[in-house]
Amino acid sequence: MKDTEIRKLENVKITDSFWRSRMDVIRDEVIPYQWEALNDRIPDASASHAMENFKIAAGESTGEFYGFVFQDSDVAKWLEATAYSLETDPNPDLEKTADEVIDLIGRAQQKNGYLNTFFSVKEPDGKWSNLRDQHEMYCAGHMIEAAVAYYQVTGKRKLLDIMCRFVDHIDSVFGKEENKIRGYDGHQEIELALVKLYQVTGNERYLSLSKLFIDERGQQPHFFDLEKEARHDDKKFWWDDAEFGPYSYHQAHLPVREQKEAVGHAVRAMYMYTAMADLAKETGDESLKEATETLWENVTQKQMYITGGVGSQVFGEAFSFDYDLPNDTCYTETCASIGLVFWANRMLNLEKNSKYADVMERALYNGTISGMDLSGKKFFYVNPLEVHPKSSEKRHDKGHVKPIRQKWYSCACCPPNLARLIASIRRYIYSVNQNEVFVHLYMGNESELNIDGQNVQLVQETKYPWDGQVKITLSPEKSSEFTIAVRIPGWCQGAVLKVNDQFIEVNNCLKNGYAYLTRLWEKGDEIELHFPMPVERIRANPNVRENAGKVALQRGPVVYCLEEADNGANLPIISLPKNSKLQATFEENLLDGVCVVTAHAEQVDETAWNGELYKPIERRTKPISIKAVPYFSWCNREPGEMLVWITEK
C-alpha cells in the first residue's frame, strides 16, 4: 500500500462548534434522510429508485431502470459521506447498512468487472458507445472515491476490490494500444478518482489510466466525433459556443495544456482541474502544473462570485465569459463550489500558497454550505446572490432560481456531495510535509499529526469565523525542531502573532501568505493568532457590470446578505451611505447563532410616486436600519427576497 498525506492525518477530532454542529447534522439528519430518499421513502419528494436499480441489476428484483444515467453516483456519494461520518463517529448499525449496500453492489457487478446499473438493466448493448453523454466513467469515479474512503476509514477492502476489478476492466477497454478505445468520459470525475485509487494501492496502471484520459482530451481527430460516427448519430450536439465550439461544454475543445480560460459545464471543469493538479503533483508534470495555474487565475480573478460560486449561466450550468457575473440569474451550483474546494485543496499540494486556501475558505463558508438548510433536510441546487420570489415564479429565465430549498431532486447530485464534503472537513485543515505542518483552516480541533517521524499533538481553540482569536497548543512526544506554518488570511489586515506570549513580526516570517515558525518545540508551547475582523465593504472589479455602484459586506471569511425577513420587501431600493458605521453583533438565538451586521441606511420613499410609473422628481429617501445575516444562513426563516450586493450612496 502507498502511504498518503491523508493517512498521516488520521487523528483530527473536530471540537469546533461551527463545523461540529454541521457534522452532527450530517450524521443525525442528512445521512439517514438521504438513505430514505435513495429508497424512495420521503413523502412528496422526487423519486430516486437508486437502490432499487442495484437490486434489479443484481437479479433480486424486477422492473425497469428508473432515473438519470448517473443515478448510481448518488449511492456512491452516500457511501462516501457515510465513511467519513464513521471516521469521526463510529456507528455499528450505520456501518452494517453500508456493508449491506456494498454486498449488493458486489452482486450487481458483472463477471468481467463491469458495474453500472443503467447499462446492465436498460441498455446492455450500449456500453462504451456514447461516453460523451452517458456518464459511465463518471459513475465509476464516484464509486471509486467511495471505495477509497470506506477502505481508509474501516480497513474493509470489499468495495475497493470491486472497484479495482471494474477499473481493470476499464483499463482493458481504453488505451493507446491496438483494439482499445482512445477516448474519455464526457463528465470528468474518474480522473481524480483514479489518482486516489493509485494512492491507496500503489498500482501504477491506475495513475497511467488517469493520465491517458487527461492527455487524450481535446486531441484531434476528436474522440466524440469518432464515437458519434461509429454509432451513426447525425444529430448536432445541443451546445455550441461561438468562440470555442460544441465540445467546450466538456472542456474537450482543446488539449488541456492549451486551455487558458474556464468554459463549459462548471462542475466538469472543477473535477478536471482537480485531476490535473493531482497528476501534476504525482508525475512532476510542469506543463500540467502551469496549465492549472493559468486556469486558476482565470476562474478566481475573472469568473468567481464573492461567495465562491462558479458557473454564471443556467444554460449548460456553465461558465459564460470573463466578468459576466449576474446576481439574479446565476447558476452557481452547489456541486461547483464543492468542486472548487477540491481543486483549491489540490493546488495547495502543488504549492503552499495562501491564495489557494483563501478561496477554499471562501467557498467553504459561503457557496457550499448555503446549499443546505440548518436542519439538513432541504437543499439548494442553485445559489443565487439576489432573489425575488415572484420573478422566480413568473419569469422563465429565472425559473431555476428557487426562493426556498427543496426536499430532494430527481437530479440529486448536490445533497450527497455536500454531505461528503462536510463529513470530511477535518481533512482540509492541515497538511504535513516531512518536518513541516501547514495550518490552512482555523477551526477548533484536537489532533495528532506525524511530523518528521514523531507524533505531535495539536489543540486548536477558536470561535472562528465569528471571532479572530486562535490559540494552537503543541505537544510533541519529545523536544524537537520542526516548522509550523500558519496561514494569514488574505482578507485580514494587521494580523498579530505570538509564540509563548512573545510577539513575532509577521512580515519577517511570511512566505506566500503563511507565517513560518521554525524552532525547537516543547510540550505546551502556544501559538496565538489575532485576526482583526472589521466589517468590510467589498467592491467588484469595474468590469463586473452588474455590481457598478454597489458593495457587498464581508466580515472575516463570511459574506453577508439582506433578507426580507429583517429588512422588508423591495431590497434593491435600499442604499448604504458611505459614512454609515457597520456594527457586528453575535446573536445566539438567531439562525443557530450567527454574527449579524447592522447599519443605518436609506430607502427610497415610494409614496412620492403616487402610483405613477415614471415621474421627473428628485430621488427621495427615508432613513432606516438594516440587518445583514451570513449568506449561508439565508432562507432558514419565512421565504422572501434576498440581496448580496447593496447600492452604495
C-alpha positions in Angstrom: 0.0 0.0 0.0 1.1 3.5 -0.8 1.0 5.8 2.3 -0.5 9.2 1.7 -0.6 12.5 3.3 -4.3 11.9 4.2 -3.4 8.7 6.1 -1.0 10.7 8.2 -3.9 12.9 9.4 -5.8 10.0 11.0 -6.4 11.7 14.4 -8.1 15.0 13.8 -11.1 15.4 16.0 -13.3 18.5 15.4 -14.4 20.3 18.5 -15.4 23.5 16.8 -19.0 24.5 17.4 -19.5 25.8 13.9 -18.3 22.7 12.0 -19.0 20.1 14.6 -22.7 21.1 14.7 -22.8 20.7 10.9 -21.1 17.3 11.1 -23.7 16.3 13.7 -26.5 17.4 11.3 -24.9 15.3 8.5 -24.6 12.3 10.9 -28.0 12.6 12.6 -30.2 14.0 9.8 -28.6 14.1 6.3 -27.2 10.6 6.0 -30.4 8.9 7.4 -32.6 11.3 5.3 -30.7 10.6 2.1 -30.8 6.9 2.8 -34.6 7.2 3.0 -34.5 9.2 -0.2 -32.4 6.6 -2.1 -35.0 4.1 -1.0 -38.0 6.3 -2.1 -39.4 6.7 1.4 -39.6 10.5 1.5 -43.2 11.7 1.0 -43.7 14.3 -1.7 -40.1 14.2 -2.7 -38.7 13.3 -6.1 -38.2 9.6 -6.5 -34.7 8.2 -6.6 -35.0 4.5 -7.3 -31.2 4.3 -6.9 -31.2 1.3 -4.5 -33.9 -0.5 -6.5 -31.8 -0.1 -9.6 -29.0 -2.1 -7.9 -31.4 -4.8 -6.8 -32.7 -5.2 -10.3 -29.1 -5.3 -11.7 -28.3 -8.0 -9.1 -31.3 -10.1 -10.1 -33.0 -9.6 -6.8 -35.9 -7.5 -8.0 -37.8 -7.0 -11.2 -38.8 -3.9 -13.1 -37.2 -1.2 -15.2 -34.3 1.1 -14.6 -35.5 4.5 -13.4 -33.7 7.8 -13.1 -30.8 9.5 -14.8 -28.0 7.6 -16.4 -25.8 8.7 -13.4 -28.2 7.5 -10.7 -25.6 5.1 -9.3 -23.5 8.1 -8.3 -26.0 9.1 -5.6 -25.4 5.8 -3.9 -21.7 6.2 -4.2 -21.7 9.7 -2.6 -23.9 8.4 0.2 -21.4 5.7 0.9 -18.5 8.2 0.9 -20.3 10.5 3.3 -21.1 7.5 5.5 -17.5 6.5 5.5 -16.3 10.0 6.6 -19.0 10.1 9.3 -17.9 6.7 10.6 -14.4 8.0 10.8 -15.4 10.7 13.3 -18.4 8.9 14.9 -18.3 5.1 14.8 -21.8 3.7 14.4 -22.1 -0.2 14.1 -25.7 0.0 12.8 -24.8 2.5 10.0 -21.6 0.5 9.2 -23.7 -2.6 8.9 -26.1 -0.9 6.5 -23.2 0.4 4.4 -21.7 -3.2 4.3 -25.0 -4.5 3.1 -25.1 -1.9 0.3 -21.6 -2.9 -0.7 -22.6 -6.5 -0.7 -25.5 -5.6 -3.1 -23.1 -3.6 -5.3 -20.9 -6.7 -5.5 -23.8 -8.8 -6.5 -24.7 -6.3 -9.2 -21.2 -6.4 -10.7 -20.9 -8.4 -13.9 -18.4 -11.2 -14.3 -15.9 -9.2 -16.3 -15.9 -6.5 -13.6 -18.3 -4.1 -15.4 -20.6 -2.1 -13.0 -23.3 0.3 -14.0 -27.0 -0.3 -13.4 -28.2 1.8 -16.3 -26.3 -0.3 -18.8 -26.8 -3.6 -17.0 -30.6 -3.2 -16.8 -31.6 -0.8 -19.6 -29.0 -0.8 -22.3 -26.8 -3.9 -22.1 -25.7 -3.5 -25.7 -24.8 0.2 -25.3 -21.7 0.0 -23.1 -18.9 2.4 -24.0 -20.7 3.6 -27.2 -21.6 7.1 -26.1 -19.1 8.4 -23.5 -20.0 12.0 -24.5 -23.4 11.8 -22.9 -23.8 8.6 -20.8 -21.7 9.2 -17.7 -20.3 5.7 -17.5 -16.9 6.6 -16.1 -18.4 9.5 -14.1 -20.4 6.9 -12.1 -17.3 4.7 -11.8 -15.3 7.6 -10.5 -17.7 8.4 -7.7 -17.8 4.7 -6.7 -14.0 4.6 -6.7 -13.9 7.6 -4.3 -16.4 5.9 -2.0 -14.4 2.7 -2.1 -11.2 4.5 -1.2 -12.8 6.4 1.6 -14.5 3.3 3.0 -11.2 1.4 2.9 -9.3 4.2 4.6 -11.8 4.5 7.4 -12.8 0.9 8.1 -10.0 -1.1 6.6 -12.5 -3.2 4.7 -11.4 -4.0 1.2 -14.6 -5.4 -0.4 -15.7 -2.2 -2.2 -12.1 -1.4 -3.0 -11.7 -4.8 -4.6 -14.9 -4.4 -6.5 -13.8 -1.2 -8.0 -10.3 -2.5 -8.7 -11.9 -5.2 -10.8 -14.0 -2.6 -12.6 -11.0 -0.4 -13.3 -9.0 -3.4 -14.5 -11.9 -3.9 -17.0 -11.8 -0.2 -18.0 -8.1 -0.5 -18.5 -8.6 -3.5 -20.8 -11.0 -1.4 -22.9 -9.3 2.0 -23.0 -5.8 2.9 -24.1 -3.5 3.7 -27.0 -2.9 0.1 -27.9 -4.5 -1.6 -30.9 -8.1 -2.6 -30.4 -8.5 -0.3 -27.4 -10.7 2.8 -27.3 -8.6 6.0 -27.3 -11.2 8.1 -25.5 -12.5 9.7 -22.3 -15.8 10.4 -20.5 -18.0 13.4 -21.2 -18.3 14.2 -17.5 -14.9 14.3 -15.8 -14.7 12.5 -12.4 -12.9 9.2 -12.9 -9.6 11.1 -13.5 -9.3 12.4 -9.9 -10.7 9.1 -8.5 -8.1 7.1 -10.3 -5.4 9.1 -8.6 -6.9 8.3 -5.2 -7.1 4.6 -6.2 -3.4 4.7 -7.1 -2.5 6.4 -3.8 -4.0 3.6 -1.7 -3.0 0.6 -4.0 0.3 1.8 -5.5 -0.8 0.3 -8.8 0.8 2.5 -11.5 -1.7 1.4 -14.1 -4.4 3.4 -12.3 -2.3 6.6 -12.5 -1.4 5.9 -16.1 -5.1 5.5 -16.9 -5.9 8.8 -15.3 -3.1 10.4 -17.3 -4.5 8.9 -20.5 -7.9 10.4 -20.0 -6.4 13.8 -19.3 -3.9 13.7 -22.1 -6.3 12.5 -24.8 -9.0 15.1 -24.0 -9.4 17.6 -26.9 -6.9 15.8 -29.2 -7.7 15.6 -32.9 -9.4 13.8 -34.6 -11.9 14.4 -31.9 -13.0 11.3 -30.0 -16.6 12.5 -29.6 -16.8 12.8 -33.4 -15.4 9.4 -33.9 -17.7 7.7 -31.5 -20.6 9.7 -32.9 -19.8 8.4 -36.4 -19.5 4.8 -35.1 -23.0 4.9 -33.6 -24.4 6.5 -36.7 -25.5 9.6 -34.9 -26.0 12.6 -37.2 -27.6 14.9 -34.7 -25.9 18.2 -33.9 -24.7 18.5 -30.3 -27.0 20.8 -28.4 -24.3 23.1 -27.0 -22.3 25.4 -29.3 -20.0 28.1 -28.2 -19.3 30.7 -31.0 -15.7 31.0 -29.8 -14.7 27.5 -28.6 -17.2 25.2 -30.3 -19.6 22.5 -29.1 -17.1 20.4 -27.0 -16.1 23.3 -24.8 -19.1 22.1 -22.8 -17.0 19.1 -21.7 -13.7 21.1 -21.6 -12.7 19.0 -24.7 -12.4 21.8 -27.2 -8.6 21.9 -26.8 -5.9 19.7 -25.3 -6.0 20.5 -21.6 -2.5 22.1 -21.6 -3.7 24.6 -24.2 -6.7 25.8 -22.3 -6.4 29.3 -20.9 -9.8 30.1 -19.5 -12.7 28.2 -17.9 -15.5 27.3 -20.3 -18.4 24.9 -20.3 -20.1 23.0 -17.6 -18.7 24.3 -14.3 -18.7 21.1 -12.2 -17.0 19.1 -15.0 -14.4 21.8 -15.2 -13.7 21.8 -11.4 -13.3 18.0 -11.4 -11.0 18.1 -14.4 -8.8 20.9 -12.9 -8.6 18.9 -9.7 -7.4 15.8 -11.5 -4.9 17.9 -13.5 -3.4 19.3 -10.2 -3.3 15.7 -8.8 -1.5 14.4 -11.8 0.9 17.3 -11.9 1.8 16.5 -8.3 2.1 12.8 -8.7 4.1 12.9 -12.0 6.0 16.1 -11.7 4.5 17.3 -15.0 5.4 21.0 -15.1 3.3 21.7 -18.2 0.2 20.4 -16.4 1.0 22.4 -13.4 1.3 25.6 -15.5 -2.0 24.9 -17.1 -3.8 24.5 -13.8 -2.2 27.7 -12.5 -3.4 29.6 -15.7 -6.9 28.3 -15.3 -6.9 29.1 -11.6 -6.1 32.7 -12.2 -8.9 32.9 -14.8 -11.5 31.4 -12.6 -10.7 33.1 -9.3 -9.8 36.6 -10.8 -12.4 36.8 -13.6 -15.2 34.2 -13.2 -15.8 33.6 -9.5 -18.5 35.1 -7.3 -17.7 36.7 -4.0 -19.4 33.6 -2.3 -17.0 31.2 -4.0 -19.7 30.3 -6.5 -18.8 29.4 -10.1 -20.9 28.9 -13.2 -22.7 32.1 -14.1 -25.4 30.8 -16.5 -28.2 28.3 -16.3 -27.7 27.2 -19.9 -25.4 24.3 -19.6 -24.8 25.0 -15.9 -21.8 26.7 -17.2 -19.2 29.5 -17.3 -20.1 32.3 -19.7 -17.2 34.8 -20.2 -14.8 36.9 -18.1 -16.5 39.3 -15.6 -20.0 38.1 -16.5 -21.3 37.6 -13.0 -25.1 38.4 -12.9 -26.6 38.1 -9.4 -30.2 37.2 -10.0 -29.9 34.7 -12.9 -26.6 32.9 -11.9 -26.5 29.2 -11.5 -23.6 28.7 -9.1 -24.4 25.1 -8.5 -23.6 23.7 -5.0 -21.5 21.0 -6.6 -19.4 23.5 -8.5 -18.4 25.3 -5.2 -17.7 21.9 -3.7 -15.5 21.1 -6.8 -13.7 24.5 -6.2 -12.9 23.3 -2.7 -11.4 20.1 -4.1 -9.4 22.0 -6.6 -8.0 24.5 -4.1 -7.0 21.7 -1.8 -5.1 20.0 -4.6 -3.4 23.3 -5.6 -2.1 23.5 -2.1 -0.5 20.1 -2.6 1.4 21.7 -5.6 2.3 24.9 -3.8 1.7 26.1 -0.3 0.3 29.5 -1.2 -2.5 31.1 0.8 -4.3 32.3 -2.3 -5.5 28.7 -2.7 -6.5 28.3 0.9 -8.2 31.7 0.8 -10.5 30.6 -2.0 -11.1 27.2 -0.3 -12.2 29.0 2.8 -14.4 31.4 0.9 -16.2 28.6 -0.8 -16.5 26.6 2.4 -18.1 29.3 4.5 -20.3 30.7 1.8 -21.1 29.0 -1.5 -21.1 25.4 -0.3 -23.0 25.3 3.0 -25.6 27.7 1.6 -26.8 24.6 -0.3 -28.4 23.0 2.8 -30.7 24.4 5.4 -29.8 24.3 9.1 -31.9 21.2 9.7 -30.2 19.2 6.9 -33.5 18.3 5.3 -33.8 20.9 2.5 -31.3 21.8 -0.3 -30.4 24.4 -2.9 -29.1 23.2 -6.2 -28.6 26.8 -7.4 -27.1 29.5 -5.1 -28.0 33.0 -6.5 -26.9 36.3 -5.0 -30.2 38.0 -5.5 -33.7 36.5 -5.2 -37.1 38.0 -5.9 -39.6 35.1 -5.3 -42.3 36.4 -7.7 -39.7 36.7 -10.5 -38.7 33.1 -9.9 -42.4 32.1 -10.1 -43.3 34.1 -13.2 -40.2 34.5 -15.3 -38.9 31.6 -17.3 -35.3 32.9 -17.3 -35.4 32.8 -13.5 -37.2 29.5 -13.0 -34.0 27.8 -11.9 -33.7 30.3 -9.0 -35.7 28.9 -6.1 -36.8 31.1 -3.2 -37.0 28.1 -0.9 -34.8 24.9 -0.6 -36.2 21.7 -1.9 -36.7 18.3 -0.1 -34.8 16.4 -2.8 -34.1 16.4 -6.5 -34.6 14.0 -9.3 -31.1 15.0 -10.3 -29.7 14.7 -6.7 -26.0 15.3 -7.2 -25.7 18.2 -4.7 -27.1 17.0 -1.4 -24.9 13.9 -1.1 -21.9 15.8 -2.5 -22.3 18.4 0.3 -22.7 15.6 2.9 -19.4 14.0 1.9 -17.6 17.4 2.0 -18.9 18.4 5.5 -18.3 14.9 6.9 -14.7 15.1 5.7 -13.9 18.7 6.7 -11.2 17.7 9.1 -9.1 16.6 6.1 -8.8 20.1 4.8 -7.3 21.8 8.0 -3.7 20.6 7.9 -1.1 19.2 5.6 2.2 17.7 6.6 5.4 17.6 4.5 8.2 15.8 6.4 9.1 18.3 9.1 6.6 21.0 8.2 3.0 21.2 9.2 0.7 23.8 7.5 -2.4 25.2 9.0 -4.8 26.0 6.2 -8.0 26.5 8.1 -9.0 27.7 11.5 -11.5 25.6 13.5 -11.4 24.0 16.9 -9.9 20.6 16.9 -7.7 18.1 18.8 -5.2 16.4 16.5 -2.3 14.1 16.5 0.0 14.6 13.4 3.1 12.7 12.4 5.8 15.3 11.9 9.2 14.1 10.9 8.6 10.6 12.4 7.1 11.6 15.7 3.6 12.2 16.9 2.8 15.8 17.8 -0.5 16.8 19.5 -2.1 20.0 18.3 -5.1 21.6 20.0 -6.6 24.5 18.2 -9.1 26.6 20.1 -11.1 29.3 18.4 -14.6 30.7 17.9 -13.8 31.3 14.2 -15.5 32.5 11.9 -17.2 34.8 14.5 -14.0 35.7 16.3 -10.5 36.1 15.0 -8.7 34.8 18.1 -6.9 31.4 17.6 -4.8 29.5 20.0 -2.8 26.4 19.0 -1.1 24.4 21.7 1.6 21.9 20.6 2.8 18.9 22.5 5.5 16.8 20.7 6.5 13.5 22.1 9.9 15.0 22.8 11.5 18.3 22.3 12.3 18.7 18.6 12.8 21.2 15.8 10.3 21.5 13.0 8.3 24.1 11.2 4.6 25.1 11.7 3.3 27.4 9.0 0.1 29.3 9.8 -2.0 31.0 7.1 -2.5 34.7 7.3 -5.9 35.1 5.6 -6.0 37.3 2.6 -9.0 39.2 4.0 -7.0 40.1 7.1 -5.1 43.3 7.7 -2.9 43.7 10.8 -2.6 40.1 12.0 -1.0 39.7 15.4 1.2 36.6 16.1 2.7 35.4 19.4 4.6 32.3 20.4 4.6 31.7 24.2 3.5 35.3 24.7 6.4 36.7 22.7 5.3 38.8 19.7 6.5 37.7 16.3 6.8 40.2 13.5 4.6 38.5 10.8 6.3 40.1 7.8 9.6 38.7 8.9 8.5 35.1 8.6 5.8 35.4 5.9 6.1 33.5 2.6 3.2 33.1 0.2 0.7 34.1 2.8 2.0 31.6 5.5 3.9 32.7 8.6 6.7 30.1 9.0 7.7 29.3 12.6 10.8 27.1 12.9 12.1 26.4 16.4 12.7 23.8 19.0 9.2 23.0 20.1 8.4 21.8 23.6 5.3 20.3 25.2 2.8 23.0 25.9 4.2 25.6 23.5 1.5 28.0 22.4 0.9 29.9 19.2 -1.6 32.7 19.4 -3.1 34.5 16.4 -5.4 37.5 16.3 -7.1 38.3 13.0 -8.9 41.7 13.3 -12.5 41.2 11.8 -14.0 44.6 10.9 -16.9 44.6 8.6 -15.6 45.4 5.2 -17.3 46.9 2.2 -16.2 44.9 -0.8 -16.4 46.3 -4.3 -16.2 44.4 -7.5 -13.9 45.0 -10.4 -15.4 47.7 -12.7 -15.7 45.2 -15.5 -18.4 43.4 -13.4 -21.2 45.5 -14.8 -23.9 44.1 -12.5 -22.2 45.5 -9.4 -21.3 49.0 -10.5 -22.0 51.4 -7.6 -22.7 48.5 -5.2 -20.9 47.0 -2.2 -21.1 43.6 -0.5 -20.5 43.2 3.2 -17.9 40.7 4.5 -16.6 40.1 7.9 -13.7 37.6 8.2 -14.4 34.9 5.7 -18.2 35.3 5.8 -20.1 37.1 3.2 -23.4 38.8 4.2 -26.8 39.4 2.6 -30.0 41.3 3.3 -33.2 39.2 3.7 -36.8 40.4 3.5 -37.4 38.9 7.0 -35.2 41.6 8.5 -35.5 44.5 6.1 -38.9 44.3 4.4 -39.6 43.9 0.7 -38.1 45.6 -2.4 -34.5 45.3 -1.2 -32.9 47.0 -4.2 -34.3 50.4 -3.2 -32.1 50.3 -0.1 -28.8 52.2 -0.2 -25.9 52.3 2.2 -24.3 55.7 2.8 -20.5 55.7 2.6 -20.2 57.1 6.1 -22.6 54.7 7.7 -21.0 52.7 10.5 -21.2 48.9 10.2 -21.7 47.1 13.5 -21.2 43.4 14.1 -23.1 41.6 16.9 -23.4 38.0 17.8 -27.0 36.8 18.2 -27.0 33.5 19.9 -30.7 32.7 19.3 -30.8 33.7 15.6 -30.2 31.0 12.9 -28.4 28.7 15.4 -26.1 31.5 16.5 -24.6 34.0 14.0 -22.9 37.3 13.8 -25.2 39.9 12.2 -24.2 43.3 10.7 -26.4 46.3 11.4 -26.2 49.8 10.0 -28.1 53.0 9.3 -29.2 53.1 5.7 -31.6 54.8 3.4 -34.6 53.6 1.4 -36.4 55.2 -1.5 -39.7 56.8 -0.4 -42.2 55.0 -2.6 -45.1 57.2 -1.5 -43.7 60.1 -3.5 -44.7 58.3 -6.8 -48.4 58.3 -6.1 -48.8 55.2 -8.1 -47.2 56.7 -11.3 -44.8 54.5 -13.3 -42.5 57.3 -14.4 -42.0 60.8 -12.9 -39.5 63.6 -13.2 -38.8 64.0 -9.5 -35.7 64.0 -7.3 -34.9 60.8 -5.6 -36.4 61.0 -2.1 -35.3 58.7 0.7 -36.1 57.9 4.3 -33.7 56.6 7.0 -33.9 53.0 8.0 -31.9 50.5 9.9 -30.7 47.4 8.1 -29.6 44.0 9.4 -27.5 41.6 7.3 -27.1 37.9 8.0 -24.5 35.5 6.7 -25.2 34.4 3.2 -25.0 30.7 4.0 -27.9 31.1 6.5 -30.4 32.8 4.3 -33.8 31.1 3.6 -34.0 29.4 7.0 -36.9 31.5 8.1 -40.0 32.6 6.1 -39.4 32.8 2.4 -38.7 36.2 0.9 -36.3 38.4 -1.0 -32.5 38.2 -0.6 -29.7 40.5 -1.8 -25.9 40.4 -1.5 -24.8 43.5 -3.5 -26.2 46.7 -2.0 -26.3 50.1 -3.7 -23.8 52.5 -2.1 -24.7 56.1 -1.7 
